[in-house]
Amino acid sequence: MEERHVVTAFLVHGSRVALFRRSEAVATYRGRWAGVSGSLEAGRSAEEQMWQEVAEETGLSCRDVWRVARGQPLEAVDAALNRKWVVHPFLLRIKDPTRVRLDWEHSEMKWVAPEEIATYPTVPRLWETWQRAVQAEDNDPVT
């Protein structure tokens, strides 16, 4: 089974979290809902990769964020792909949600109450990834 490390960043504004529908142009999980995500590239830290994905997929930078928390990684096995994802969760509290811009990787974005995440067809273990990010914010914020 192939193991691949990925980052997932949840953008939060007030009591809402942004969910992004993956476009038909991406390699996996087309049409599923996710946070901002991407594969961890060799030689990069999870934080560096997270910032790159956030910039590419939303147009936001660290100047648009007032708090960041990093959760403990978790595994998500997808037997159909013969792949084990190791997900590195992040939570970013953003200043202005109107600054979010979608790129080609997403066809749609919604601001939802966190408890709604579990009701959407998502990438594997998105709800658990969210819970890890929230727990990290409560316990050990990065900034």
Buried (B, 14 or more C-beta within 10 A) or exposed (E): EEEBBBBBBBBBBEEBBBBBBBBEEBEEBEEBBBBBBBBBEEEBEBBEBBBBBBBBBBEBEEEBBEBBBBBEBBEBBBEEBEBBBBBBBBBBBBEEBEEBEBEEBBBEBEBBEBEBBEEBEBBBBBEBBBBBBBBBBEEEEEE
